[in-house]
Amino acid sequence: MERSEAEAIYDSGREACVEFLMRLVDRQLRSEERLRALEQKTSASSRTSSSPPSQDVPKTRQQRRAEAREKAKELARKEGQKKREAGGQPGHPGAGRELLGEDRMSEIVDHYPDDCSGCGREFTDSEKVPRHRPGRHQVAELPATAVFYVEHRTHRLRCPGCLKRTRARLGTVGESPFGPGLQAAVVALTARNRISRRDLSELVWELFGVRISVGAIDAICRRTSGLLAGPHAQLTSEVLGSAAINIDETGWYLAGENRTMWTATTAHAAIFTIVEDRHRDQLIELLGPDFKGVVTSDRWWAYDLLDPEQRQACWSHLQRDFRFHSEGLAAQQQFGEAGLALTRRLFETWHAYQEHHDRRRLAREMKPIQNELRQLLEHAGNGSTRHRQHRRFATNLLKLWPALWTFVTIAGVTPTNNAAERSLRGPVIHRKLSHGNQSNDGERFTERSLSASVTCRLQRRSLLAYLRELHAAHQAGGALPALI
């Protein structure tokens, strides 16, 4: 502003000067708020936003050690100890290996002392016989070659009647040069352990002594994908027919192009599907027209097509958002801290319910938390300029209000979406290592093999045993085993 302009405002009178100063102060306050909002966004981490921990700013060694000391002090205060000693704490259960039965031993070797530890007298061979309960130490070892070979010979016989020669068929053996167990190991190492085709070719030779090419490994994966088509379709029907499911999505790639992997998870099964994007039309296609259950998810806009009565919003995401606001200033900070306190009480009440399993008591103890949160959100959404930083967040939660409390009244629904997020952890690592798939057939193998892998893990079932049974049933021409 030029001096002449300032003098003109001054000469225009008291009211004009006051109005100008008010506009100037308001402009400064708005600039400070925008600056604070920008600082909050730039300082956001995985604890306060949806960014993954891998994108957090790396901490120095001093910062990590300081955080570790603070955590140790906090734990000591909770346990009423002055100082927490290193290592296992008193009362900590041991984790030693359990001894197996003698029927599991390939060999038992007896060891006897050569001489007396007291007088030094040497023991004779006749004295070296078991008299008392011996000490037991078991050693697990791999055989030199873990694969055995079987040669199948198909002979030809001439019919004495028509003189035609007929060669025997392989029957249940199949045309593959690899048996069900070896094919199962290849698929399990590919799907669960995320080993590349080339590395797997080297690993199979080093571990099992079998030469197998990259192309042969890919052929095994394609063959397994075809066998899993039926069990995967049946699994999908069972999961989407459940009364409550957890849904989440993550990015994927097909030949370098962006794709999206969706998962639907229950307590005992999980399915995966790779589609074009993460929009609501893909969610509709995943759930199907007849879905009647409850969906637990985050608050991504695609889920807004569901009725709030049919949803459960993830409280872990809400906790993260309240933490973000608690790192603001003034009214925003007070709002965030109050929300964090209510979230902690909610989780304490839920964990107590896991012990007593009394749903009426759960509803009774949740009622004051619901009332306090409602008052907090309505106060924050009242349109005041002091609440502009968190007004939209509060208003959106009020719109979703029934979806915050579905877990209180419906059995099988949990307040967090941790089940779906745990299911996606392995696929996310797989995506970073492999950069997705290169073909549509590769996507189908990824969907079906990951569904089998995660489902077997949730059921505490051996993936290797299931895949071996799958290939063996196919070779024998029997019914393929189900995943659920």
C-alpha positions, 0 to 999 in steps of 0.5 A: 500500500502506498502512503497516499492510500493510507492517508486517504483511509485515515482522512476518511474518518474513524469508521473507515479506519476501524473497518480497514483494520478489521479486514486486515486482521481477518486476512491475517488470521485466514493466512495463519489458518491456511499456514497451519493447515499446510503444516499439518498436511506436510507433517502427516504420518501413518499415525494421522493419515492414510499414508503407509508407514513406509512413506514416513520420514525416516527417524534418526537413531537418537529419535528411535532410542528416545522413543524406546526409552519412553515406551519402556518408562511408560510400561514400567509405570503401568506395571509399578516397577522402578526399572524394567530389566532386559530380556524375559520378564517374571511370569513370562511363559516359556517358548521351548520346543516340545519333544516329539514321540519316539514314533516320529524319530527316524533314528535314536542314538544312545550316548553313555559317559566314558568314565565316572565324573567322581573317581575317574573309573572307566565304564565297561561296555557291559555297564553301558545299558539304559537303567534310568530315564535318559535325557532327551535332545531331538535334532531336526534335519533335512535329507540330502535329497528331498525328492524321489523319482518314480518311472512309469513305463507304458508298454504295448501289447498286440491283440492276437485277434486283430493284431492291433498294438495298444499302448497302456495309458498313464491313468491317474499319474497325469502327463506332468513330470512333477507330482502333486506334492512338488507342484503344491510346493511350487505354488505355495512358495509363489503365492504365500512366500512371494518368490519369483519364478526365476528365484524359485527355479534356483531354490527348488534345485538347491533344496530338492535337487530337481531341475525345473525351468521358469516356464515349467513353474509358470505352467504349474501356476496356470494349471493350479489356477484352473483347478482353483476356479471351482473352489474359488467360486464356491468360496466367493459365494460363501463369503458374500453370503455371510452376515458380516464381512470386512472389505478393503482395497489397494492398488495393483498393476496389470502390465504397468497400468493401474488396477485395484485389488479388493478383498472381502474377509470373514473370520474364517475365509477371504477372497480377492478380486482384481478389477479396473478401479476402486469406484462404487460400481466395482463394489456393487459388482463385488457384493452382488445384487442380493447382498444383505449383510453388514460391511465393515470398511473405512469411509472411502466415498464408494461405500456411501452407496450402502445404507448406514444401517448396513455399514460399520465404519472402522474406529481405528481410522477414526482414532487416527483422524482424531489424533490428526486433529489433536495435533492442531491448535485451539479448538481443533486440538480440543476437539481431537483430544476429546475424540481420542479420549472417547475412542480409548473408552470405546476400545476398553469397553469393547475389549471388556465385552470380549471377556464377558460376552454380555451384549446388553452390558455392552450396549449399556456401557456404550450409551454414555460414550455415544451421547458424549460423542454426539454432543462433541460432533454437533458442537463442532459442526455448528458452523462457527469459524473456530471449527472450520478445520474439523467441521467437515469431519464432524458433519460427515460422522453425523451423517454416518451416525448409525454406521458407527455403532452397528457392532454394538447390536449385531453379532459378528460385526467388529468395530475395526476393519483390521481383518481386511487390512491384515488380509491385504498385507501380504498382497501389498508386499507381493505387489511391491516385489512383482509390480503386479501381473503381466496378463489377465491369466496372471491376475486370475492366478493371483486372485485364486492363489491368494484366496486359498493362501489367506483362507487356509491361514485363517482356518489354521490349515496347511496350504501345502496340504490343501494344494497337494490334495487338489492336484492329487484329486485332479489326477485321480479324477475325483471331486476337488477339495473345497476351501470352506 
